[in-house]
Amino acid sequence: MSFNVRWIAKDDPKLSPWKYEKYTEERNKELKETAKVQNGSVLFRKDLRLRAPVSAARLEITGLGFYEVWLNGKKPDERRVFAPVLSDYYQLTRYDTYDVTELLHAGANTVTAELGAGWFAPLPKWWGWQQFWYGNPRMAARLTVSYADGVEEVYETDESWRVHDGCITVSEMYDGEEADFRLVPENWMDVNFDVSSWKCAIFAEAPTDNIVESFAPPIRIMRTLKPVKSWRLSETETVYDFGENGAAIPAVLARGHDGDQIQLDHAEFINEDGTLNRKSELGALCCDKFILTEGGTHLCGPRFIWHGYRYMKLTVSSPDIEILSVESHITHSDLRTTGTFACSNEKVNRLHEMYVRTFKSCVLGVPIDCPQRNERKAWLGDAHIVSEMGMYNFDMHDVYASQLEDMRIGRTSFNVIHYIAPIHVQFDDRTTIDYNIAYLVYMVGLDERYGDTGLMRYHYDTMKEHLAYYERQCKDGMVDYCWFGDWFTEDMPEGMKKVDFKPGPEGHRQNPPFAGTMFYVQMLRLAAAIAERIGETADAEHYRKLRKESCDALTARCLDRETGKFGSGGQFLSSFALYEHIVPEECREAVFGELMRSLEEKDWHPWCGIVGNRVMYEVLCSFGRPDIAWKVLTVEGYPGPLEMLSGDRTTLTEGLNGWGSGCHNMFAAPDTMLYKMLAGININRRAENTVVVAPYFAEDLTWVRATQELAEGTVSVAWERRGEVVELSVVIPEGVSAELRLPGRAPEKLCAGLKNLTIK
């Protein structure tokens, strides 16, 4: 059903000038000083009388920035927050649909809603690359009521709705929320509430004609944490430790006197003296403030923002304020778990939990880099690096399908996918191939995991335009540099910067000037696979031809056939050259030797960045060295995955040494190898066998258990070492083609059901 519903607002129905003007820094500065920004919350109310009992009722609604809605004082989804899912609202706005049959009755009813600024109406201080001002809050809704006699009544947002200021006076995604509970109209959700003093809503400008129903998993409050400990800094200041880091909403139940104030400050880290260490917030205030009423019991916590934190400082204006409870509501997209893993190594189990916890905290409607600082952006490099890991742990189909549409509509002026999605490209019309390759990585990944070729067909023409740009940029097989390369590597020759936003010299192992061509080769492989899959064989052959030309150019420029060094060698360049089959077959052993040499030189520590940590383990296994992959994965000390466990960390940090963001998922990719290598569960619906079971029986493990949920049922692999033998159990669901591969044995077809083996 189309959603051509009128929008309503309280004030200022126009959108920001950026709907019609080209962005300039000068105009942005002027608007910061002159624009009237409504950053607080707005209340909406509609009274209606239903003539008979309701047989069915459906509510379709969107509100920008975020909305909450109640029917007769009850939410259709009590745990849902931060709706609708983020988008570039001028290009695409999403609405949500609820079954509200049980919330309505014959006679008098009321629909109430509250809007917060969200990403739509941020404070001017953050206008720029971080946040974009679209306009002031507005909403659109349609309630369709059906009766037993077949009659249907439709109620849409119009000027009969009433509006009023809410009690939230400031709501800023980075800085926090401020609310004055004295401003809440008493009993404003009650059906008999007197709205005569409220203004009538005014019609508002729609942000776009492209308003579509959201299908991404909603963001919900998923768990509630109690403090594991607390300590006082003063008579009025108490710090609470919730035991784990992540995206969450604080909830403090308090009672006080009129005008009493409560302040909540949040941080991921703590100083030795017990005070908050806010180093990872990069200028975001992450602070909420509340003014209480006389004798009232109030739930103090932001409504339209989240924070990334483990520690919270509670400050009261008077020690007489009564704190009834303190909680933290863990919040992220409601992802269905599809993978489980455990083994006999408790450190690896903790690492797996850390990978999963971090990943979830970085999916809030769309995948983001981190939940805590003045960023929280949907960087596509972070997203595509961990996309396979995400699909081995959760049902990510709808998250990635939804973001693919954000990529498609958010292209640059030259029809290339941006490096952030969603984003309003007026701020930045550039892109970089190492991040926008996510467009193809997602499509191939969704096909391999879920067999979804429909997305390939839908996005195919856009993909061709995207590739055509790089074909035009390609000169003698080479494409210009990229920006990030193997981001956050430790593997740098002496005297060179660890990371940079531009390429370094030829010897720069993170991002040499030929790295753009390396990602172009990867993009062409993916494009050929997509074209072949949907029957565009001529295009597939074209992309394979271009790929060979670029591989040849890279080999001629970068490969030392005698030493096996690709570029300046090292872990990332060697791994990527092998993973993408850039170098000729006769040179692969030499390049693998360089990889092994560089690993041994670093005492088996992974010094590569996020891309190297994605592909290196795969390369080691493909060369028959899962033992080395396991050694690198479990090496003690810095740098290495297990180092993430040090310092009482519960989520992955941005840097392997604990630097930067305290919850950053870009180093989570190795988690995939726990499933693919140790349990040996490899899933690819494009292959002859959807499931290949090829476990590695690590000598220092006594058991491994893992599952993968497919549409047909659950794949289960468990093995246990018993003296000189390993007992292996495999369960394959009906309708799944599967194969067992074990060292020294011929591949064996696996039939549906349970298979037990004893392996010497």
C-alpha positions in Angstrom: 0.0 0.0 0.0 1.4 3.4 -0.9 2.1 5.8 1.9 1.0 9.1 0.5 0.0 10.5 3.9 0.1 14.2 4.8 2.8 15.2 7.2 2.1 17.4 10.3 4.3 19.4 12.6 4.0 21.9 15.5 6.0 24.7 14.0 8.2 25.6 11.0 6.8 23.2 8.5 9.5 23.8 5.9 12.5 21.6 5.5 16.0 23.0 5.9 17.3 25.0 2.9 19.6 22.1 2.0 16.6 20.4 0.4 17.0 22.9 -2.4 20.4 24.6 -2.1 23.8 23.3 -2.8 25.9 23.0 0.3 28.6 25.6 1.1 30.5 26.1 4.3 29.5 29.8 4.2 25.8 29.1 4.0 26.1 26.4 6.7 27.8 28.9 9.0 25.1 31.4 8.4 22.4 28.9 9.1 24.1 27.9 12.4 23.6 31.4 13.5 20.1 32.2 12.1 18.1 29.0 11.8 15.4 28.2 14.4 16.1 24.6 15.3 13.5 22.8 17.3 15.6 20.3 19.2 13.3 19.4 22.0 10.5 16.8 21.8 7.0 17.4 20.5 3.7 15.8 21.6 0.9 14.8 19.2 -2.6 13.6 20.1 -5.6 12.5 18.1 -9.0 11.5 19.7 -11.3 9.2 17.8 -14.6 7.4 18.5 -15.0 3.9 17.1 -18.6 2.8 16.4 -18.2 -0.9 17.3 -15.7 -3.5 18.4 -12.6 -3.7 16.2 -11.9 -6.9 14.1 -8.6 -5.6 12.8 -6.5 -2.4 13.0 -3.2 -1.4 11.4 -1.1 1.6 12.2 1.4 2.9 9.7 3.6 5.7 11.1 6.9 7.5 10.7 8.2 10.4 12.7 11.4 12.4 12.1 13.9 12.2 13.8 12.5 9.4 16.1 9.0 8.7 17.3 7.3 6.8 20.1 3.6 6.1 19.8 0.8 4.9 22.1 -2.8 3.8 21.6 -4.9 4.3 24.7 -1.6 4.7 26.6 0.0 1.5 25.4 2.8 1.0 22.9 2.3 -1.4 20.1 5.9 -2.6 20.7 7.0 -1.9 24.3 10.7 -2.6 23.7 11.1 -0.7 20.5 13.2 2.5 20.4 14.8 4.8 17.8 12.3 4.4 15.1 12.2 4.8 12.1 15.5 3.3 10.9 18.0 5.9 9.9 18.2 7.0 6.3 19.2 10.0 4.2 15.7 11.5 4.7 15.7 13.6 1.6 16.3 10.5 -0.6 14.5 7.8 1.4 12.3 7.9 4.5 11.0 4.7 6.1 7.8 4.0 7.9 6.7 1.2 10.2 3.6 -0.9 10.4 2.0 -2.3 13.6 -0.9 -4.5 14.3 -2.9 -2.6 16.9 -6.1 -4.6 16.9 -5.8 -5.4 20.7 -5.1 -1.8 21.6 -8.4 -0.3 20.4 -12.0 -0.7 21.5 -15.5 0.5 20.7 -16.1 4.1 21.9 -13.5 6.7 22.8 -9.9 6.1 21.9 -6.8 8.2 21.7 -3.6 8.0 19.7 -0.6 9.9 21.2 3.0 10.2 19.9 6.2 12.0 20.9 8.9 13.0 18.5 12.6 13.6 19.3 15.2 15.3 17.1 17.3 12.2 16.4 19.5 12.6 13.3 16.9 14.9 11.7 17.2 18.0 13.8 20.6 18.0 15.6 22.1 21.0 17.3 24.0 23.4 15.0 27.3 22.7 16.8 27.5 19.3 15.1 26.4 20.3 11.5 29.0 19.2 9.1 30.3 15.7 8.3 28.9 14.3 11.5 25.3 15.4 11.4 23.0 17.1 8.9 20.1 19.4 9.6 17.1 18.3 7.6 14.5 20.4 9.3 12.4 20.3 12.5 10.4 17.3 13.7 7.4 16.1 11.8 5.3 13.0 11.5 2.9 11.1 9.2 0.5 8.3 10.3 -2.4 6.3 9.0 -4.7 4.2 11.2 -6.9 1.7 9.4 -9.7 0.2 11.4 -11.8 -2.7 10.2 -15.1 -3.9 11.7 -16.8 -7.3 11.6 -19.4 -6.0 9.0 -16.6 -5.4 6.5 -16.7 -1.6 6.9 -13.2 0.1 7.1 -12.4 3.5 8.5 -9.1 5.3 7.9 -7.7 8.1 10.1 -4.7 10.0 8.8 -2.6 12.8 10.2 -4.2 16.2 9.5 -4.9 19.5 11.1 -7.3 17.9 13.6 -4.4 16.5 15.5 -3.3 18.5 18.5 0.3 19.4 19.4 2.3 20.6 22.4 5.9 20.9 23.5 7.2 17.8 25.3 9.2 17.8 28.5 12.5 17.1 26.6 14.2 20.4 26.0 17.4 19.2 24.4 17.9 15.9 22.6 21.3 15.5 20.9 22.7 12.2 19.6 26.3 13.0 20.8 25.8 15.3 23.7 22.8 13.8 25.5 19.3 14.7 26.5 17.7 17.2 28.9 14.2 16.9 30.3 12.1 18.9 32.7 9.4 16.7 34.1 7.5 19.8 35.3 6.6 20.4 31.7 4.8 17.1 31.2 1.0 17.8 30.7 -0.6 15.7 33.5 -2.4 12.6 32.2 -1.9 13.7 28.6 -2.5 10.2 27.2 -5.8 9.7 29.0 -8.9 9.5 26.8 -10.6 12.3 28.8 -7.7 14.7 28.7 -8.7 18.3 27.8 -6.8 19.4 24.7 -8.5 22.8 24.4 -5.2 24.6 25.3 -3.2 22.6 22.7 -2.5 24.0 19.3 -3.8 22.4 16.1 -1.1 20.7 14.0 -0.1 22.3 10.8 0.7 20.5 7.5 4.4 20.1 7.0 6.6 19.5 4.0 7.3 15.9 3.2 11.1 15.1 3.2 10.7 13.0 0.1 8.2 11.2 -2.1 10.2 8.0 -1.6 8.6 6.8 1.6 8.9 3.0 1.9 8.0 0.5 4.6 11.0 -0.5 6.7 12.0 -4.2 6.7 15.2 -4.0 8.7 15.0 -5.5 12.2 13.8 -2.9 14.6 16.0 -1.5 17.3 14.9 -2.7 20.7 15.9 -2.8 24.3 17.3 -6.3 24.4 18.6 -6.8 28.0 18.6 -5.1 31.3 21.8 -4.8 33.3 22.1 -4.1 37.0 25.3 -2.5 38.4 27.9 -5.1 39.4 29.4 -2.5 41.8 29.3 1.2 42.6 31.3 3.7 44.6 30.9 7.2 45.9 33.0 10.1 44.7 31.3 12.6 47.0 28.0 13.0 48.9 26.2 13.7 45.7 28.2 11.7 43.1 28.1 7.9 42.6 29.7 5.9 39.9 28.1 2.6 38.7 29.8 -0.2 36.9 27.5 -2.3 34.8 30.1 -4.9 34.1 30.0 -4.7 30.3 30.5 -2.1 27.6 28.1 -1.4 24.7 25.2 0.6 23.3 22.7 1.2 26.0 20.1 3.5 27.6 20.4 4.4 31.3 17.3 4.1 33.4 17.3 5.7 36.9 14.1 5.7 39.0 14.2 8.6 41.4 11.9 10.6 43.7 12.6 14.2 44.9 11.3 17.7 45.4 10.3 20.2 42.8 13.3 21.5 40.9 15.7 18.8 42.1 18.1 17.8 39.4 19.8 14.5 38.3 22.7 14.3 35.9 24.0 11.1 34.3 27.4 11.0 32.7 28.7 8.0 30.7 32.1 6.6 29.8 33.6 3.4 28.5 36.7 3.6 30.7 37.6 4.5 34.3 40.5 6.3 35.9 42.6 4.8 38.7 40.9 7.2 41.2 37.4 5.9 40.2 36.5 9.0 38.0 35.2 8.6 34.5 37.8 8.5 31.7 36.1 10.0 28.7 39.0 9.7 26.3 37.0 7.7 23.7 34.1 10.1 23.3 36.1 12.7 21.3 34.1 15.8 22.4 30.7 14.2 22.7 29.3 15.2 26.1 27.4 11.9 26.7 25.5 13.6 29.5 21.8 13.6 30.4 20.0 16.0 32.8 16.6 15.8 34.4 14.5 18.2 36.6 12.2 16.5 39.0 8.7 17.4 40.3 7.5 17.5 43.9 6.9 14.0 45.2 6.8 12.5 41.7 8.6 9.2 40.8 10.4 9.7 37.5 12.3 7.4 35.2 15.4 9.4 34.3 17.0 8.3 31.1 17.1 9.5 27.5 14.3 8.6 25.2 15.6 9.4 21.8 19.4 8.8 22.0 21.6 6.0 23.2 25.1 6.1 24.8 28.1 3.7 24.5 29.3 3.1 28.0 30.1 0.7 30.8 30.4 3.3 33.6 27.8 5.9 34.6 28.2 8.7 37.1 25.0 9.7 38.9 25.0 13.3 40.3 22.2 14.6 42.4 21.6 18.2 43.3 20.6 17.2 46.8 21.5 14.2 48.9 17.8 14.0 49.8 16.9 12.7 46.4 15.8 9.1 46.7 17.3 6.7 44.1 14.9 3.8 43.8 16.7 1.8 41.1 19.6 2.1 38.6 19.7 0.0 35.4 21.2 0.0 32.0 19.1 -1.2 29.0 21.3 -2.9 26.3 20.0 -1.7 23.0 20.6 -2.7 19.4 18.8 -4.1 16.3 16.8 -7.2 17.2 19.1 -9.7 15.4 18.0 -13.3 15.4 20.9 -15.5 16.5 21.8 -18.1 13.9 25.3 -19.3 15.1 26.6 -20.6 18.3 30.2 -21.6 19.2 32.1 -22.9 22.2 35.3 -24.7 22.8 37.5 -26.0 25.6 39.7 -22.8 25.6 37.9 -20.3 27.9 40.0 -17.4 26.6 38.7 -18.1 23.0 35.2 -18.4 24.4 35.5 -15.0 26.0 36.9 -13.6 22.8 34.0 -15.0 20.8 31.6 -13.4 23.3 33.5 -10.1 22.9 33.2 -10.3 19.1 29.5 -10.9 19.3 28.8 -8.3 21.9 30.7 -5.6 20.0 29.0 -6.5 16.7 25.6 -6.2 18.2 26.4 -2.8 19.8 27.4 -1.6 16.3 24.1 -2.5 14.6 21.5 0.2 15.4 19.2 0.1 12.4 22.3 0.2 10.2 25.8 -1.0 10.9 27.9 1.7 12.5 31.5 1.9 13.5 31.0 2.7 17.2 28.1 3.7 19.5 29.8 6.2 21.8 31.7 9.1 20.3 31.0 12.1 18.0 30.8 9.8 15.0 28.6 6.7 15.0 28.7 6.6 11.2 27.8 3.8 8.8 31.3 3.4 7.4 31.2 0.8 4.7 34.7 -0.4 5.3 34.0 -1.5 8.8 30.7 -3.0 7.6 31.9 -5.1 4.8 35.0 -6.4 6.6 32.8 -8.0 9.3 29.8 -8.9 7.2 30.6 -12.6 6.9 31.2 -12.7 10.6 27.8 -11.1 11.1 26.1 -13.7 8.9 27.8 -16.6 10.7 26.3 -15.3 14.0 23.0 -13.6 13.1 20.3 -13.4 10.4 21.7 -10.3 8.7 19.7 -10.5 5.4 17.3 -7.7 6.0 19.9 -5.4 7.7 22.2 -5.7 4.7 19.4 -5.6 2.1 18.2 -2.4 3.7 21.6 -0.8 3.7 22.1 -1.8 0.0 19.2 0.5 -0.8 20.9 3.3 1.2 24.0 2.7 -0.9 22.1 2.8 -4.1 20.2 6.0 -3.4 23.1 7.7 -1.7 25.5 7.6 -4.7 27.8 10.5 -5.5 27.1 12.9 -8.4 29.2 10.6 -10.6 27.1 7.5 -9.9 29.5 5.7 -7.6 28.6 4.2 -4.2 29.7 6.5 -1.3 32.0 5.3 1.5 29.3 5.9 4.1 25.7 4.8 3.8 23.3 6.4 4.6 24.8 9.8 4.2 23.7 13.1 2.7 26.3 13.6 0.0 26.0 17.4 -0.1 28.7 17.3 2.6 31.1 15.1 0.7 30.7 14.0 -2.9 33.9 11.8 -2.9 34.3 8.1 -2.4 37.0 5.4 -2.1 37.1 2.0 -3.6 38.3 0.1 -0.5 35.1 1.1 1.3 32.5 1.3 -1.5 33.3 -2.3 -2.5 30.9 -3.1 0.3 28.1 -2.8 -2.4 29.4 -5.9 -4.1 30.6 -7.7 -1.0 27.1 -7.5 0.4 25.4 -8.8 -2.7 27.7 -11.8 -3.1 27.6 -12.5 0.6 23.8 -12.5 0.7 23.7 -14.9 -2.2 26.3 -17.2 -0.6 24.5 -17.3 2.7 20.8 -17.0 1.8 20.7 -17.7 -2.0 19.3 -14.3 -2.7 19.8 -13.5 -6.4 16.9 -11.1 -6.5 19.0 -8.4 -4.9 21.7 -8.9 -7.5 19.1 -8.3 -10.3 17.6 -5.3 -8.6 21.0 -3.6 -8.1 22.7 -4.8 -11.2 22.4 -1.7 -13.4 23.6 0.4 -10.5 26.5 -2.0 -10.0 27.4 -1.7 -13.7 27.4 2.2 -13.5 29.6 1.9 -10.4 32.1 -0.4 -12.2 32.0 1.8 -15.3 33.4 4.7 -13.4 36.5 2.6 -12.3 36.9 1.3 -15.8 37.2 4.9 -17.0 39.7 5.6 -14.2 41.8 2.5 -15.0 45.0 3.3 -17.0 47.1 0.4 -18.2 45.4 -1.8 -15.7 46.0 0.4 -12.7 43.5 2.4 -10.7 44.4 5.4 -8.6 45.0 5.1 -4.9 42.4 4.5 -2.2 42.1 6.2 1.2 42.3 3.6 3.9 43.8 0.4 2.6 44.6 -2.0 5.4 43.3 0.4 8.1 44.9 0.4 11.5 47.8 -1.8 10.7 50.8 -2.2 13.0 52.9 -3.6 10.1 54.7 -0.5 8.9 58.3 -0.1 7.8 60.3 2.1 10.2 59.7 5.8 9.9 56.3 5.6 8.2 53.0 6.6 9.7 50.9 3.8 11.1 47.7 5.1 9.4 46.8 7.9 7.1 43.9 9.2 5.1 45.9 9.1 1.9 48.3 6.6 0.3 51.9 6.4 1.3 55.0 5.6 -0.8 55.5 2.2 -2.6 56.9 0.7 0.6 53.8 1.7 2.7 52.3 -1.7 3.7 49.0 -0.2 4.8 48.2 1.8 1.8 50.7 1.9 -1.1 49.7 3.8 -4.2 48.8 0.6 -6.0 46.3 -0.5 -3.3 43.4 1.0 -5.2 44.1 -1.5 -8.0 44.1 -4.4 -5.5 40.6 -3.5 -4.4 39.6 -3.0 -8.1 40.7 -6.6 -8.8 38.6 -7.8 -5.9 35.6 -5.7 -7.2 36.0 -7.2 -10.6 36.0 -10.7 -9.2 32.8 -10.0 -7.3 31.2 -8.3 -10.3 32.0 -11.3 -12.6 30.5 -13.6 -10.0 27.3 -11.5 -9.8 27.0 -11.3 -13.6 27.5 -15.0 -14.0 25.0 -15.8 -11.3 22.2 -14.0 -13.0 23.0 -15.0 -16.5 24.8 -12.0 -17.8 27.6 -14.1 -19.2 29.0 -11.5 -21.6 29.4 -9.0 -18.7 31.0 -11.7 -16.6 33.6 -12.4 -19.3 34.2 -8.7 -19.7 34.9 -8.3 -15.9 37.2 -11.3 -15.9 39.2 -9.9 -18.8 39.6 -6.5 -17.0 40.6 -8.4 -13.9 43.4 -10.3 -15.6 44.7 -7.1 -17.1 44.9 -5.5 -13.7 46.4 -8.6 -12.1 49.1 -8.6 -14.8 49.8 -5.0 -14.2 50.1 -5.5 -10.5 52.4 -8.5 -10.9 54.6 -6.6 -13.3 54.8 -3.6 -11.0 54.8 -5.1 -7.5 56.0 -8.7 -7.6 59.6 -9.8 -6.9 59.5 -13.3 -8.3 62.8 -14.3 -6.6 61.9 -13.2 -3.0 58.1 -13.6 -3.3 57.6 -10.1 -2.0 54.5 -8.4 -3.3 55.1 -4.7 -2.9 57.2 -4.3 0.2 55.9 -7.7 1.5 54.5 -8.1 5.0 51.3 -9.7 6.2 48.6 -7.7 4.4 50.1 -7.3 1.0 51.1 -11.0 0.8 47.8 -12.2 2.1 45.7 -10.1 -0.2 47.8 -11.0 -3.2 47.2 -14.7 -2.5 43.5 -14.3 -1.4 42.6 -12.5 -4.6 44.9 -14.7 -6.8 46.6 -11.6 -8.1 50.0 -13.3 -8.6 50.5 -16.1 -11.1 50.0 -19.7 -9.9 53.8 -20.5 -10.3 54.6 -17.6 -7.8 52.0 -18.4 -5.1 54.3 -20.6 -3.1 57.0 -17.9 -3.0 54.5 -15.3 -1.9 53.2 -17.6 0.8 56.8 -18.1 1.9 57.1 -14.3 2.3 53.8 -14.3 4.4 55.2 -17.1 6.6 58.5 -15.2 6.9 56.8 -12.0 8.0 54.7 -13.9 10.5 57.7 -15.6 12.0 59.5 -12.3 12.1 56.8 -11.0 14.3 56.7 -14.1 16.5 53.3 -15.1 14.9 51.6 -11.9 15.9 49.1 -10.4 13.4 50.5 -7.0 12.7 48.1 -6.4 9.8 45.1 -4.1 9.9 41.4 -4.8 9.4 41.7 -6.2 5.8 44.6 -8.4 6.6 42.8 -9.7 9.7 39.9 -10.6 7.4 41.8 -12.5 4.7 45.1 -13.8 6.3 43.5 -16.7 8.2 41.7 -17.8 5.1 44.9 -17.8 3.1 46.8 -19.9 5.8 44.0 -22.5 5.8 43.9 -22.6 2.0 47.6 -23.5 2.0 47.0 -26.3 4.4 48.3 -24.5 7.5 45.4 -24.1 9.9 47.9 -24.8 12.6 49.6 -21.5 11.8 46.2 -19.7 11.6 45.3 -21.1 15.1 48.7 -20.0 16.4 48.2 -16.5 15.1 44.7 -16.4 16.4 45.7 -17.4 19.9 49.2 -15.9 20.3 49.6 -14.2 23.7 50.7 -10.6 23.9 50.4 -7.5 21.7 49.3 -7.4 19.0 46.8 -10.2 18.6 43.1 -11.1 19.1 43.6 -12.4 22.7 45.2 -9.0 23.6 41.7 -7.6 23.3 40.9 -9.4 26.5 43.4 -7.5 28.5 42.6 -4.5 30.7 39.2 -5.8 31.7 37.8 -5.1 28.2 34.4 -6.6 27.3 34.1 -5.2 23.8 36.7 -4.8 21.0 38.6 -1.5 21.1 39.5 0.5 17.9 43.1 -0.3 18.4 44.5 -3.6 19.4 46.3 -1.8 22.2 43.1 -0.4 23.7 43.5 2.9 21.9 40.5 4.9 20.6 36.9 3.8 20.7 36.1 1.2 23.4 33.5 -0.5 21.2 34.5 -0.9 17.6 33.7 -3.9 15.5 36.2 -3.6 12.6 38.6 -6.2 14.1 35.8 -8.8 14.6 36.3 -10.7 11.3 38.5 -13.5 12.8 35.5 -14.8 14.7 34.4 -16.3 11.4 37.3 -18.7 11.6 36.0 -20.2 14.8 33.1 -21.6 12.8 34.9 -22.2 9.5 38.2 -23.6 10.8 37.7 -25.1 14.2 34.2 -26.4 13.7 34.8 -26.6 9.9 31.3 -25.3 9.0 31.6 -23.6 5.6 28.4 -22.3 4.0 28.1 -21.3 0.4 24.8 -21.7 -1.5 26.6 -20.8 -4.7 28.7 -24.0 -4.5 27.9 -27.5 -5.4 27.6 -28.4 -1.7 25.9 -25.8 0.4 27.7 -27.0 3.5 31.3 -28.3 3.6 32.4 -29.7 7.0 36.2 -29.6 7.3 37.2 -29.2 11.0 40.7 -28.6 12.3 41.4 -30.6 15.4 43.7 -28.2 17.2 46.1 -30.1 19.4 45.6 -27.9 22.5 41.8 -28.1 22.3 39.8 -31.0 23.8 36.4 -30.2 22.4 34.5 -27.8 20.0 30.8 -27.3 19.5 29.2 -25.1 16.9 25.9 -24.7 15.1 24.6 -22.8 12.1 21.0 -22.2 11.4 19.9 -22.4 7.8 16.4 -22.0 6.3 16.2 -25.9 6.1 17.3 -26.4 9.7 20.3 -26.4 11.9 23.8 -27.7 11.0 25.6 -29.0 14.0 29.3 -30.0 14.4 30.8 -31.2 17.6 34.1 -33.0 18.2 35.9 -34.2 21.3 39.3 -35.6 21.9 39.4 -38.9 23.7 42.9 -40.2 24.2 44.3 -41.0 20.7 41.1 -40.5 18.9 38.6 -37.7 18.1 34.9 -38.3 18.2 33.2 -36.2 15.6 29.4 -35.7 15.3 27.8 -33.9 12.4 24.1 -33.1 11.9 22.8 -32.0 8.5 19.2 -30.9 8.0 17.0 -32.3 5.3 17.3 -30.6 1.9 20.9 -29.5 2.3 23.7 -30.8 0.2 26.8 -31.3 2.3 30.3 -32.8 2.1 32.8 -33.9 4.7 36.5 -33.2 4.2 39.1 -34.6 6.5 42.9 -34.8 6.1 44.0 -38.0 4.4 40.5 -39.0 3.4 38.6 -38.6 0.2 35.7 -36.1 0.4 32.5 -37.8 1.6 28.9 -36.9 0.8 26.9 -36.3 4.0 23.3 -37.3 4.1 20.6 -35.7 6.2 20.7 -36.6 9.8 23.3 -37.5 12.4 26.7 -38.9 11.4 29.2 -40.0 14.1 32.9 -40.8 13.3 35.9 -41.9 15.2 39.1 -40.4 13.8 42.5 -41.5 14.8 
